[in-house]
Structures are given as structure tokens and as C-alpha cells.
Amino acid sequence: MSDRLLGKRALVTGGAGGIGTAICRRFVEEGAEVISLDIASGKLVGWTEFQVDITDQAELQELFGKIQTKWNWLDVVVNAAGIEIEKTIEETTLAEWNRIFAINVTGTFLVSKLSLPLLRKSDKGNIINFGSYDGFIADPKLAAYCATKGAIHALTKAMACDHGPEGIRVNAICPGFVDTPMLESFVGENGSVQDLKKDIEKLHPTNTMGQPEDIASLVLWLASDEARYASGQLWVMDGGLTAQVQQMNL
């Protein structure tokens, strides 16, 4: 590894998830001090872990008070926490709609908002949000999820404009299919997981789907000083999936 984040302090939400764990691990390998937030217990290997509900403002405020006291500043914030709901709007209840927006959008808003005073103490503050290719185009029966990712895309651009003059860069990563437990829980309802993964791979010009480590590599670059001129952008990483006319796969 190249120690590209040596001396930096990073906070990652969704740190117990497939992509979040890969990000935490890569950040530690590159020299960062990492704080992981998740409602679930993760795989604690070399970073500080807090179990917290990112939709609970009071709980987050208390935690950020502790972070302020112990760490004083942050250089990087990665908003990787998120959930899916596989339903049309007709099938989606109001409670489900509110829950997915609370986690995917409000959680990003709250963590970013509370992180700003700490990021301003860094010479090179940096927020990386998680959108999705589903914020540009839509998969069937993911209506609420698509709506949350479209919101993240717009929020990312607004944050980049507002806080760029303060020396804080803001970008969003927009993954396609990534081999994670979240994906398996989705395809597992529709037959053989391995068979469906093979079918998914065939949709891509690269004939493969993403791994959490692929996403972590892009996060690392955006978090590093190498990306100092990158801000306000939506970085699609989907193996070429959205570059093609999908009818060609019929």
C-alpha cells in the first residue's frame, strides 16, 4: 500500500456492511485512523466502532460530542449506510417510504451536517456520499430506493457548491451491481443466488459484477489528495452497465 491517507482521520457510516467494511479496511491499510458507525456490530479490525442509529438526531449529537472531545477533527466522511426496498410505489407503505428516506437520505444529511465543524478543522475536508446508478435510471420494483438515490445525487451537488469555498470537497459514488450481502438478500428471493449472479454478470460489458474492494478503491482515490480537483461529481462505477442499450442483451 502507498500510505495515501497517512495521518488522516476518516468516519464511515454503514461500516459493518459489505462495502463499508471494505472501505474501512482499505483506509486503515493506507494509514488512516478510522471511525465506523453502524446500527449493527461490524468486523472490528483496526478501527474504532460505534453502534448508532444515524436517523436519530439526539443519538448522533451525543456521539459527535464524544468524537469532538477525543479526535477534535475529521478529514474524510463517507456516507455508505443504506437499505433497499424491492417494491413498486403501490406496494410500498408510508412507513417503508419514510424508513428508507430516513436511512438513505436523512442519515446522510445528519451525519454530514454534524461533521462539518470537524471537517472545517482539516486543511482538506472531504465528504463522499453513496448514490447509485438507480439514481439515473430505474430498475423495476425499486421505486423508493431510486427516489432516495436521486435525492442523494442532488444533495451532493448542493453540498459541493455550499461548502467548496470552505475547502470541503463533496462527491458521490454511484455503484452498479456489487457482490454484497444486500445483493444476495435481494436475488435470494428469486431463485438460486449463484445462477442469478451469473445472469447479472452477463448484463455487463465487462461480464462481471463489482466487488466491495472495487468500490473501496474509488473511495480511496476520492478521499486522497490526488483527487483535490474533484468535487460535485457523481462517479458511476458499474462495469459499463449504463453505457449500453439494454435491449442488446435480449
BAKETOR-978681 format. One record per residue: residue in one letter; x, y, z of N, C-alpha, C in turn. Coordinates in pm, whole numbers, padded with zeros to 5 digits, always signed. Each point is the difference from the previous one (the first is absolute). Example, Ala and Ser with C-alpha at 12.3 -4.5 7.8 and 13.67 -1.06 7.14 Angstrom:
2
a+01319-00569+00780-00089+00119+00000+00090+00120+00000
s-00035+00105-00072+00082+00119+00006-00077+00109+00073
***
This chain:
250
m+00084-00119+00000-00084+00119+00000+00088+00125+00000
s-00063+00116-00028+00079+00120-00024-00013+00107+00108
d-00071-00030+00109-00018+00097+00108-00061+00131-00050
r-00094-00010-00094-00061+00121-00057-00086+00077+00100
l-00041-00066+00108-00081+00068+00100+00073+00012+00134
l+00131-00009-00004+00078+00006+00123-00027+00129+00076
g-00038-00016+00127-00026+00116+00085-00141+00054-00009
k-00082-00055-00089-00138+00049-00015-00096-00075+00092
r-00106+00070+00039-00106-00060+00081-00126-00009-00082
a-00058-00120-00004-00115-00025-00085-00114-00062+00079
l-00122+00042-00032-00121-00057+00059-00079-00066-00111
v-00045-00123+00024-00073-00077-00101-00130-00050+00059
t-00114+00037-00060-00127-00058+00044-00026-00128-00079
g-00081-00088+00059-00021-00130-00064+00126-00085+00003
g+00084+00024+00101+00130-00065+00006-00005-00150+00024
a-00116-00052+00041-00013-00145+00020-00050-00071-00124
g-00037+00076-00105-00049-00060-00123+00112-00049-00090
g-00037-00061-00111+00099-00056-00091+00093+00107-00057
i-00057+00106-00057+00081+00108-00056+00066+00081+00112
g-00075+00028+00107+00055+00080+00110+00121-00066+00064
t-00006-00131+00020+00114-00071+00059+00121+00007-00092
a-00022-00015-00131+00110+00007-00096+00064+00139+00002
i-00082+00104+00015+00053+00137+00006+00083+00019+00126
c-00054-00042+00115+00073+00014+00126+00134-00072-00008
r-00002-00121-00050+00123-00080-00009+00103+00069-00090
r-00045+00049-00115+00093+00065-00093+00056+00129+00058
f-00085+00076+00068+00047+00124+00062+00108-00027+00104
v-00022-00102+00083+00100-00035+00102+00131-00043-00067
e-00011-00080-00106+00119-00044-00071+00078+00118-00059
e-00071+00108-00033+00064+00116-00060+00038+00106+00103
g-00007-00036+00130+00054+00086+00103-00099+00087+00075
a-00130-00011-00030-00099+00085+00065-00040-00054+00137
e-00042+00090+00087-00066-00036+00125-00150+00001-00030
v-00068-00113+00022-00136-00018-00050-00100-00015+00114
i-00113+00070-00013-00112-00011+00092-00118-00056-00081
s-00053-00114+00040-00110-00065-00070-00130+00017+00078
l-00105+00041-00070-00133+00010+00060-00094-00097-00069
d-00075-00075+00078-00100-00090-00056-00098-00038+00110
i-00123-00030-00038-00098-00044+00099+00029-00143+00043
a+00075-00074-00084+00039-00137+00032+00145-00005+00042
s+00038-00106+00066+00139-00022+00036+00074-00050-00123
g+00119+00054-00023+00075-00036-00120+00115-00094+00026
k+00097+00004-00091+00118-00085+00009+00115+00089+00044
l+00017+00019+00128+00094+00097+00054+00143-00049-00022
v+00068+00060-00097+00138-00035-00031+00077+00129-00025
g+00055+00059+00105+00086+00114-00019-00067+00134-00005
w-00132+00005+00030-00066+00130+00003-00094+00009+00120
t-00043+00122+00031-00090+00024+00113-00144-00010-00048
e-00079-00075+00073-00136-00031-00042-00102+00053+00101
f-00105+00064-00052-00112+00044+00084-00130-00053-00059
q-00083-00059+00085-00135-00038-00042-00092+00118+00023
v-00060+00050-00107-00083+00119+00009-00104-00003-00111
d-00116+00057+00027-00106+00016-00099+00017+00135-00066
i+00042+00003-00126+00030+00127-00066-00126+00081-00032
t-00118-00056+00025-00123+00076-00020-00044+00070+00129
d+00069-00025+00109-00035+00056+00131+00090+00121+00028
q-00054+00120-00014+00082+00120+00013+00061+00013+00138
a-00077-00026+00105+00051+00014+00136+00114-00099+00026
e-00017-00124-00047+00104-00101+00018+00127+00039-00075
l-00017+00052-00121+00116+00043-00079+00070+00120+00064
q-00078+00095+00051+00059+00118+00063+00085-00038+00120
e-00050-00095+00078+00077-00048+00115+00131-00065-00045
l-00008-00082-00105+00119-00067-00051+00100+00101-00055
f-00047+00097-00075+00092+00097-00057+00065+00087+00107
g-00070+00016+00112+00064+00067+00113+00121-00078+00049
k-00014-00133+00004+00112-00086+00040+00113+00005-00103
i-00038-00001-00127+00101+00006-00106+00075+00132+00007
q-00072+00108+00023+00062+00132+00013+00102+00001+00114
t-00037-00062+00112+00089+00000+00117+00124-00085-00023
k-00020-00117-00062+00112-00094-00014+00086+00026-00122
w-00062+00034-00113+00076+00009-00125+00017+00144-00050
n-00088+00090+00039+00014+00144-00028-00027+00040-00145
w+00043-00080-00098-00026+00035-00139-00021-00127-00083
l-00058+00019-00120-00014-00106-00098+00050+00051-00134
d+00058-00089-00078+00043+00033-00135-00096-00054-00106
v-00058-00116+00027-00083-00069-00099-00125-00055+00067
v-00115+00018-00064-00125-00062+00044-00059-00076-00118
v-00027-00129+00020-00060-00084-00104-00138-00044+00047
n-00103+00042-00073-00138-00037+00033-00040-00122-00082
a+00037-00118+00052-00023-00125-00073-00121-00078+00049
a-00065+00044+00107-00115-00073+00054-00119+00010-00095
g-00071-00111-00016-00117+00002-00086-00073-00132+00000
i-00128+00005-00039-00082-00121-00012-00077+00004-00132
e-00054-00115-00039-00086-00011-00118-00139-00046+00043
i-00100+00039-00077-00134-00057+00011-00041-00040-00142
e-00033-00128-00020-00031-00050-00133-00152+00001-00022
k-00054+00119-00030-00144+00014-00019-00030+00115-00095
t-00116-00005-00065-00052+00115-00073-00055+00099+00101
i-00034+00121-00045-00058+00097+00095-00135-00049+00052
e-00075-00075-00082-00129-00050+00044+00016-00100+00113
e+00107-00078-00004+00025-00101+00102+00070+00056+00124
t+00061+00117-00014+00079+00059+00109-00091+00071+00099
t+00013-00033+00128-00078+00070+00102+00068+00133+00032
l-00076+00089+00062+00057+00128+00041+00112-00020+00101
a-00017-00098+00089+00104-00028+00099+00129-00045-00069
e-00012-00084-00103+00118-00045-00073+00065+00115-00076
w-00083+00084-00061+00051+00119-00071+00077+00090+00096
n-00058+00028+00114+00067+00087+00098+00128-00062+00054
r+00000-00132+00018+00119-00067+00055+00117+00006-00098
i-00025-00029-00129+00111+00000-00094+00053+00141-00022
f-00086+00099+00002+00047+00138-00010+00076+00041+00126
a-00045-00048+00115+00068+00033+00125+00143-00052+00000
i+00020-00123-00048+00134-00059+00002+00085+00053-00115
n-00053-00007-00122+00081+00033-00117+00024+00149-00018
v-00098+00083+00034+00012+00144-00026+00019+00079+00129
t-00093-00016+00095+00011+00077+00124+00127-00037+00077
g+00039-00127+00000+00124-00040+00066+00120+00069-00061
t+00004+00007-00134+00109+00072-00068-00001+00147+00037
f-00118+00060+00001-00014+00141+00039+00050+00025+00141
l-00044-00082+00096+00036+00023+00140+00150-00020+00024
v+00055-00110-00052+00142-00027+00022+00085+00109-00064
s-00037+00042-00120+00076+00105-00067-00011+00132+00077
k-00119+00033+00042-00023+00125+00074+00083+00004+00129
l-00001-00109+00074+00073-00004+00127+00151-00012-00021
s+00040-00047-00117+00143-00014-00029+00064+00131-00042
l-00078+00093-00051+00057+00122-00057+00092+00077+00095
p-00037+00021+00127+00093+00072+00088+00134-00070+00015
l+00000-00134-00005+00124-00077+00011+00078+00002-00131
l-00070-00001-00112+00066+00003-00131+00064+00136-00025
r-00060+00106+00053+00057+00134-00019+00136+00014+00068
k+00028-00086+00096+00130+00004+00068+00108-00072-00079
s-00040-00068-00106+00096-00066-00088+00040+00097-00110
d+00120-00012-00049+00041+00082-00113-00069-00045-00128
k-00043-00126-00003-00056-00058-00122-00118-00089+00035
g-00110+00060+00045-00118-00075+00036-00066-00064-00121
n-00069-00111+00023-00043-00083-00112-00120-00085+00040
i-00111+00011-00073-00118-00083+00023-00026-00084-00124
i-00020-00130+00021-00031-00091-00111-00134-00067+00030
n-00100+00032-00079-00133-00059+00016-00015-00122-00089
f-00107-00077+00027-00028-00117-00084-00133+00017-00071
g+00010+00023-00130-00116-00003-00087-00014-00139-00060
s-00044-00005-00124-00014-00128-00070-00029+00028-00146
y+00031-00097-00086-00045+00015-00138-00152+00007-00003
d-00067-00052+00105-00145+00008+00009-00049+00142+00030
g+00092+00093+00022-00038+00141+00009-00007+00066-00136
f+00049-00068-00106-00006+00049-00137-00106-00071-00082
i-00001-00133+00011-00098-00084-00068-00066-00087+00106
a-00102-00074-00036-00075-00074+00102-00003-00148-00029
d+00019-00079+00105-00029-00142-00005-00146-00021+00042
p-00065-00102-00051-00138-00028+00041-00010-00028+00150
k-00109+00046+00058-00034-00028+00141+00106+00051+00098
l+00059+00114-00031+00092+00066+00094-00034+00149+00008
a-00129+00031-00003-00043+00139-00014+00053+00089+00112
a-00020-00041+00124+00044+00085+00112+00152+00011+00005
y+00068-00111-00027+00146+00001-00001+00052+00096-00107
c-00056-00008-00120+00041+00091-00107-00021+00145+00041
a-00112+00027+00066-00029+00137+00043+00103+00050+00100
t+00042-00087+00093+00100+00043+00099+00133+00029-00066
k+00037-00078-00100+00130+00020-00064+00000+00124-00088
g-00114+00030-00064-00011+00126-00072+00015+00118+00094
a-00055-00012+00120+00014+00106+00100+00145+00018+00042
i+00072-00112+00019+00141+00008+00038+00082+00068-00109
h-00031-00028-00126+00073+00062-00109-00015+00153+00004
a-00123+00046+00017-00025+00144+00005+00062+00062+00125
l-00011-00069+00113+00057+00050+00125+00152+00013-00011
t+00063-00096-00064+00146+00004-00016+00044+00124-00074
k-00066+00032-00109+00037+00119-00078-00024+00128+00081
a-00111+00004+00074-00028+00119+00082+00104+00018+00109
m+00039-00110+00067+00101+00007+00105+00136+00043-00056
a+00033-00049-00120+00128+00039-00062+00004+00149-00027
c-00112+00055-00046-00007+00144-00026+00007+00081+00129
d-00070-00044+00102-00008+00075+00125+00131-00001+00078
h+00069-00115-00001+00114-00017+00091+00135-00007-00069
g+00000+00006-00133+00126+00010-00073+00083+00120+00042
p-00062+00119+00017+00078+00116+00044+00065-00016+00137
e-00048-00098+00078+00059-00027+00132+00112-00104-00009
g+00033-00042-00121+00104-00101-00018-00048-00142+00017
i-00132-00021-00013-00058-00134+00017-00052-00049-00135
r+00056-00109-00048-00047-00062-00124-00113-00097+00031
v-00096-00012-00093-00111-00094+00016-00025-00071-00133
n+00001-00132+00004-00027-00082-00117-00095-00114+00037
a-00054-00066-00101-00080-00120+00024+00047-00112-00091
i+00006-00120+00054+00029-00119-00077-00132-00069-00032
c-00015-00042-00123-00125-00059-00047+00026-00141-00052
p+00001-00099+00089+00033-00137-00043-00113-00063-00081
g+00039-00099-00078-00097-00090-00060-00015-00121+00090
f-00010-00118-00059-00013-00122+00079+00133-00031+00069
v-00005-00017+00131+00119-00034+00078-00033-00124+00083
d+00092-00093+00004-00021-00128+00068+00010+00019+00151
t-00113+00028+00063-00008+00025+00144-00115-00080+00060
p-00007-00010+00133-00115-00065+00063-00133+00065-00037
m-00001+00133-00023-00123+00067-00042-00047-00053-00134
l+00092-00018-00093-00037-00054-00131-00050-00143+00014
e+00067-00080+00082-00041-00140+00017-00140-00009+00061
s-00033+00091+00091-00133-00003+00061-00106+00033-00104
f+00037+00079-00100-00093+00036-00106-00018-00116-00099
v+00111-00050-00058-00012-00105-00100-00040-00132+00062
g+00026-00018+00129-00032-00126+00066-00148-00029+00005
e-00083+00102-00018-00144-00020+00000-00050-00049-00135
n+00087+00000-00099-00045-00028-00136+00064-00124-00060
g+00054-00089+00083+00059-00121-00050+00142-00019+00049
s+00078-00074-00076+00138-00028+00036+00084+00127-00003
v+00067+00029+00111+00084+00119+00008+00111-00005-00105
q+00067-00113-00011+00112-00011-00093-00046+00011-00145
d-00114-00061-00034-00051+00009-00137-00036+00144-00035
l-00063+00069+00094-00039+00138-00027+00121+00092-00007
k+00103-00029+00080+00123+00078-00010+00062-00015-00139
k-00004-00122-00054+00053-00022-00135-00082+00077-00103
d-00133+00002+00020-00086+00074-00093+00030+00150+00009
i+00023+00047+00122+00032+00142+00019+00133+00034-00068
e+00097-00086+00016+00131+00024-00062-00013+00015-00151
k-00088-00079-00062-00017+00004-00145-00058+00133-00049
l-00064+00075+00090-00056+00129-00039+00109+00105-00024
h+00120-00024+00052+00106+00099-00002+00095-00020-00118
p+00044+00106-00065+00102-00014-00104+00127-00067+00052
t+00030+00018+00127+00119-00063+00058-00023-00145+00039
n-00125-00047-00011-00038-00137+00039+00036-00032+00145
t-00012+00097+00085+00025-00022+00142-00079+00102+00081
m-00019-00029+00126-00061+00101+00088+00106+00050+00097
g-00030+00113+00062+00098+00062+00088+00019-00076+00131
q+00117+00016+00057+00030-00048+00134+00015+00121+00093
p-00026-00017+00130+00015+00113+00092+00136+00068-00010
e+00104-00078-00028+00134+00058-00010+00013+00094-00120
d-00077-00025-00106+00000+00091-00116-00051+00138+00042
i-00108+00000+00075-00058+00126+00044+00094+00069+00099
a+00060-00078+00088+00094+00057+00098+00117+00069-00068
s+00043-00052-00114+00112+00061-00072-00037+00139-00051
l-00123+00016-00051-00044+00131-00045-00019+00095+00117
v-00055-00051+00109-00014+00083+00121+00137+00048+00046
l+00097-00090-00001+00135+00037+00041+00054+00114-00084
w-00014-00010-00132+00050+00107-00086-00068+00133+00030
l-00132-00002+00013-00072+00124+00029+00038+00057+00137
a+00033-00088+00094+00038+00045+00134+00142+00055+00004
s+00081-00036-00099+00141+00038+00002+00021+00138-00060
d+00120+00053+00022+00035+00130-00056+00015-00005-00151
e+00011-00120-00058+00008-00013-00145-00126+00053-00068
a-00112+00000+00072-00129+00043-00056-00035+00143+00042
r+00100+00082+00025-00024+00134+00057-00090+00087-00088
y-00004-00028-00132-00078+00082-00092-00136-00062-00031
a-00032-00110+00066-00124-00072-00026-00104+00038+00106
s-00109+00062-00044-00107+00034+00093-00130+00022-00076
g-00110-00032+00067-00132+00021-00058-00035-00100-00109
q+00068-00114-00003-00018-00095-00110-00066-00129+00048
l-00064-00068-00094-00066-00129+00025+00079-00105-00077
w+00078-00080+00074+00094-00093-00061-00065-00137-00017
v-00040-00032-00123-00065-00128-00028+00106-00109-00013
m-00021-00110+00073+00090-00115-00007-00086-00125-00013
d-00023-00042-00125-00099-00105-00024+00040-00098-00108
g+00131-00013-00028+00043-00097-00100-00055+00026-00139
g-00034+00127-00028-00052+00037-00132-00148-00026-00018
l-00069-00040+00109-00142-00038-00012-00085+00109-00063
t+00016+00124+00046-00087+00109-00048+00054+00065-00127
a+00111-00052-00053+00054+00056-00125-00063-00062-00123
q-00077-00106+00020-00050-00075-00115-00153+00008-00010
v-00051-00032-00117-00144-00015-00018-00038-00138+00052
q-00085-00005+00100-00029-00127+00065-00068-00102-00090
q-00070+00048-00103-00066-00095-00091+00099-00092-00070
m+00128+00043-00007+00101-00082-00065+00023-00131+00073
n-00046-00007+00126+00019-00122+00079-00116-00097-00010
l-00102+00035-00079-00116-00089-00012+00033-00120-00087
***
